[in-house]
Amino acid sequence: MSILDSYITTAPNPQSAVDLFAGEWSSQFPQGSGVVSTPGTAPLFEDPRVTWANTMFGGFAGKTVLELGPLELGHTYMLQQFGAASIDSVEANSRAFMKCLIAKEILKVDRANLMLGNFVEYLGTTQKQYDWVVASGVLYHMQQPLRVLKLIAEHSTRLFLWTHYYDKSVIRSSEVLRAKFDEPRMVDREGEKYEIVKYNYLTALQWQGFCGGPAADATWVTKESMIRFLGVQGFTKIEIAEDNPNHPNGPAILLCAQK
């Protein structure tokens, strides 16, 4: 391959930028955007989960938001559409970060500040406070999910969370899912016991469009442990919009929490 193959010879077109990552997009660009992302099966720019969260605890209008793992900017775009005053979005996957920049330019998401880096390290070092933390599709990719929830609680009074969780009976009933998990174990945090389990990505790591965590494995938490831990961290108001034990990738829950 010659360096000259990296040059575009046609007139500027947003589709040319999107096609730099052809075959790697998880998100479908919003209707009317004029571009097509492939395979782009997930409607993350028009996600009803974010629409529901906007009805909780005063919504996003005029609020400061920290978004953990924007992936391809879909939820960031929606947060701006709902009137967020500012959005700090931290993405560790360098390829996802570049896709975010492309979407940001095409869709003019000008109230978002994109940062390339590990959001756990950011949460552990920043002194900044936010009205909301948005953690959609990231907690189950963490190796220390309880630590992440604790850090979130230190930086915000509102949380929008969508995540998978561990349910032994559901996982063990699926041949595909149970092959990815070790045996669950109990850990002690601040004098309380919580149930966690190691999850292994296996062959998913071979796809260039991989959108998991930064390690070869992650840790899942049971629903009971997760909600109890949120309560210990001060989130006393918890609203659950969806609890789907039959999600094909493992049980999943959508909730908003407020201190």
C-alpha positions as CSV (number, residue, x, y, z in Angstrom):
1,M,0.0,0.0,0.0
2,S,1.3,3.4,-1.0
3,I,0.9,6.5,1.1
4,L,-0.9,8.0,-1.9
5,D,-3.7,5.5,-1.3
6,S,-4.6,7.6,1.7
7,Y,-5.6,10.6,-0.4
8,I,-9.2,11.4,-1.4
9,T,-9.5,12.4,-5.0
10,T,-13.2,13.4,-5.0
11,A,-14.8,16.6,-3.8
12,P,-15.4,16.8,-0.1
13,N,-18.3,14.7,1.1
14,P,-19.3,13.6,4.6
15,Q,-19.7,10.0,3.4
16,S,-16.0,9.9,2.6
17,A,-15.2,10.6,6.3
18,V,-17.7,7.9,7.5
19,D,-16.2,5.4,5.0
20,L,-12.8,5.7,6.7
21,F,-14.3,3.2,9.1
22,A,-16.5,1.3,6.8
23,G,-17.5,-2.1,8.3
24,E,-16.7,-0.9,11.8
25,W,-19.7,1.2,12.8
26,S,-22.0,0.0,15.5
27,S,-24.4,3.0,15.2
28,Q,-26.8,4.0,12.5
29,F,-26.6,7.7,11.8
30,P,-29.8,9.7,12.4
31,Q,-32.4,10.0,9.7
32,G,-31.8,13.0,7.5
33,S,-28.0,13.0,8.1
34,G,-27.3,12.0,4.5
35,V,-24.7,9.4,5.4
36,V,-24.7,5.6,5.8
37,S,-22.5,3.9,8.4
38,T,-21.8,0.2,8.0
39,P,-22.9,-2.2,9.4
40,G,-24.5,0.4,11.7
41,T,-27.4,-1.6,13.1
42,A,-27.9,0.1,16.4
43,P,-30.1,3.3,16.5
44,L,-28.0,5.0,19.1
45,F,-28.6,8.5,17.7
46,E,-32.3,8.0,18.2
47,D,-32.3,5.9,21.3
48,P,-35.5,5.6,23.4
49,R,-33.4,4.9,26.5
50,V,-31.9,8.4,26.4
51,T,-35.4,9.9,25.7
52,W,-36.7,8.2,28.8
53,A,-33.8,9.3,30.9
54,N,-34.5,12.9,29.9
55,T,-37.9,12.6,31.8
56,M,-36.1,11.7,35.0
57,F,-34.9,14.1,37.8
58,G,-35.3,17.3,35.8
59,G,-33.8,16.0,32.5
60,F,-30.7,17.2,30.7
61,A,-31.7,20.7,29.7
62,G,-29.2,23.3,31.1
63,K,-27.3,20.6,32.9
64,T,-23.6,19.6,32.8
65,V,-23.0,16.0,31.8
66,L,-20.1,13.6,32.0
67,E,-20.5,10.8,29.5
68,L,-18.5,7.7,30.0
69,G,-17.6,6.0,26.7
70,P,-19.5,7.9,23.9
71,L,-18.6,5.1,21.4
72,E,-19.6,6.9,18.2
73,L,-21.3,10.0,19.6
74,G,-24.9,8.8,19.4
75,H,-26.0,9.6,22.9
76,T,-23.8,12.7,23.0
77,Y,-25.8,14.0,20.0
78,M,-29.1,13.3,21.8
79,L,-27.9,15.0,25.0
80,Q,-27.2,18.1,23.0
81,Q,-30.6,17.8,21.3
82,F,-32.2,17.7,24.8
83,G,-30.5,20.9,25.7
84,A,-27.5,19.9,27.8
85,A,-25.4,22.9,28.7
86,S,-22.1,21.0,28.2
87,I,-21.0,17.4,27.7
88,D,-17.6,16.1,28.6
89,S,-17.2,12.7,26.8
90,V,-14.3,10.4,27.7
91,E,-13.5,7.6,25.2
92,A,-10.5,5.1,25.7
93,N,-10.8,3.3,22.3
94,S,-8.8,5.4,19.8
95,R,-10.7,4.1,16.8
96,A,-14.1,4.9,18.5
97,F,-12.6,8.3,19.4
98,M,-11.9,9.1,15.7
99,K,-15.4,8.0,14.8
100,C,-16.8,10.3,17.4
101,L,-14.8,13.2,15.9
102,I,-16.3,12.4,12.5
103,A,-19.8,12.3,13.8
104,K,-19.2,15.5,15.8
105,E,-18.2,17.4,12.7
106,I,-21.0,16.0,10.5
107,L,-23.8,16.6,13.0
108,K,-22.4,19.8,14.5
109,V,-22.4,18.6,18.1
110,D,-20.7,21.8,19.4
111,R,-21.4,21.6,23.1
112,A,-19.5,18.3,23.5
113,N,-15.8,18.2,24.7
114,L,-14.3,14.9,23.5
115,M,-11.4,13.5,25.5
116,L,-9.3,10.5,24.5
117,G,-8.4,8.5,27.6
118,N,-9.5,6.2,30.3
119,F,-12.5,7.5,32.1
120,V,-11.7,5.6,35.3
121,E,-8.4,7.5,35.5
122,Y,-10.3,10.7,34.7
123,L,-12.8,10.1,37.5
124,G,-10.0,9.3,39.9
125,T,-8.1,12.6,39.2
126,T,-10.6,15.3,38.2
127,Q,-12.1,17.6,40.8
128,K,-14.9,18.6,38.4
129,Q,-18.6,18.1,39.5
130,Y,-21.4,17.3,37.1
131,D,-25.2,17.4,37.2
132,W,-25.4,14.0,35.4
133,V,-23.1,11.1,34.7
134,V,-24.2,9.0,31.7
135,A,-22.9,5.4,31.8
136,S,-24.6,3.5,29.0
137,G,-23.0,0.3,27.9
138,V,-19.8,0.6,29.9
139,L,-20.1,-0.8,33.4
140,Y,-20.1,-4.4,32.3
141,H,-16.8,-3.7,30.4
142,M,-15.0,-2.7,33.6
143,Q,-12.7,-4.8,35.6
144,Q,-13.7,-3.0,38.8
145,P,-17.3,-2.0,38.3
146,L,-18.0,-1.2,42.0
147,R,-15.0,1.2,42.1
148,V,-16.4,2.9,39.0
149,L,-19.8,3.4,40.7
150,K,-18.1,4.8,43.7
151,L,-16.2,7.3,41.6
152,I,-19.4,8.3,39.8
153,A,-21.0,9.0,43.1
154,E,-18.2,11.3,44.0
155,H,-18.7,13.4,41.0
156,S,-22.5,13.7,40.4
157,T,-25.9,13.5,42.1
158,R,-27.6,12.0,39.0
159,L,-26.8,8.8,37.1
160,F,-28.2,7.3,33.9
161,L,-27.1,3.7,33.7
162,W,-27.7,1.0,31.1
163,T,-25.7,-2.2,31.8
164,H,-25.7,-6.0,31.7
165,Y,-25.7,-7.8,35.0
166,Y,-25.0,-11.3,36.1
167,D,-27.8,-13.8,36.9
168,K,-26.6,-17.3,37.5
169,S,-29.7,-19.1,36.4
170,V,-30.1,-17.1,33.2
171,I,-26.4,-17.3,32.2
172,R,-26.1,-21.0,32.9
173,S,-29.2,-21.8,30.8
174,S,-27.4,-20.4,27.7
175,E,-24.6,-22.5,26.2
176,V,-23.3,-19.4,24.4
177,L,-23.2,-17.1,27.5
178,R,-22.0,-19.5,30.1
179,A,-18.8,-20.3,28.2
180,K,-17.7,-16.7,28.7
181,F,-18.0,-16.6,32.5
182,D,-15.9,-17.9,35.5
183,E,-17.5,-18.9,38.7
184,P,-19.0,-16.0,40.7
185,R,-17.4,-14.9,44.0
186,M,-18.1,-12.5,46.9
187,V,-16.0,-9.4,47.5
188,D,-16.0,-7.0,50.5
189,R,-16.5,-3.3,50.0
190,E,-16.8,-1.0,52.9
191,G,-17.9,-3.8,55.2
192,E,-20.6,-5.1,52.8
193,K,-20.5,-8.3,50.6
194,Y,-21.2,-8.1,46.9
195,E,-21.3,-10.8,44.2
196,I,-19.2,-10.4,41.1
197,V,-18.0,-12.7,38.3
198,K,-15.3,-12.5,35.6
199,Y,-16.4,-12.2,32.0
200,N,-14.1,-13.2,29.1
201,Y,-14.3,-11.5,25.6
202,L,-12.8,-14.5,23.8
203,T,-13.1,-14.2,20.0
204,A,-14.8,-10.8,20.2
205,L,-11.3,-9.2,20.5
206,Q,-10.6,-10.2,16.9
207,W,-13.0,-7.6,15.4
208,Q,-11.6,-4.2,14.5
209,G,-15.0,-2.6,15.5
210,F,-14.7,-4.1,19.0
211,C,-16.3,-1.8,21.5
212,G,-15.7,-3.5,24.8
213,G,-13.3,-2.6,27.6
214,P,-9.5,-2.1,27.5
215,A,-8.6,-5.6,28.8
216,A,-9.2,-9.2,27.7
217,D,-11.8,-9.6,30.4
218,A,-14.2,-7.7,32.5
219,T,-16.3,-8.1,35.7
220,W,-20.0,-8.3,35.9
221,V,-22.1,-7.6,39.1
222,T,-25.4,-9.1,40.1
223,K,-28.4,-6.8,39.9
224,E,-29.0,-7.0,43.7
225,S,-25.4,-6.2,44.5
226,M,-25.3,-3.3,42.0
227,I,-28.5,-1.6,43.3
228,R,-27.5,-2.2,46.9
229,F,-24.1,-0.6,46.3
230,L,-25.7,2.4,44.6
231,G,-27.8,2.9,47.7
232,V,-24.7,2.8,49.9
233,Q,-23.1,5.5,47.7
234,G,-26.1,7.8,48.4
235,F,-28.3,7.1,45.4
236,T,-31.5,6.8,47.4
237,K,-33.9,7.4,44.4
238,I,-33.7,4.7,41.8
239,E,-36.1,4.5,38.9
240,I,-36.0,1.3,36.7
241,A,-37.4,1.6,33.2
242,E,-36.4,-1.8,31.9
243,D,-35.1,-5.0,33.4
244,N,-34.6,-7.6,30.6
245,P,-33.2,-11.0,31.8
246,N,-33.6,-12.3,28.3
247,H,-31.4,-9.9,26.5
248,P,-29.4,-12.0,24.0
249,N,-26.1,-10.7,25.3
250,G,-27.0,-11.3,29.0
251,P,-29.5,-9.8,31.4
252,A,-29.7,-6.0,31.1
253,I,-31.2,-3.1,33.1
254,L,-31.9,0.5,32.4
255,L,-32.2,2.9,35.4
256,C,-31.7,6.4,36.6
257,A,-30.6,7.2,40.1
258,Q,-30.5,10.4,42.2
259,K,-29.0,11.3,45.5
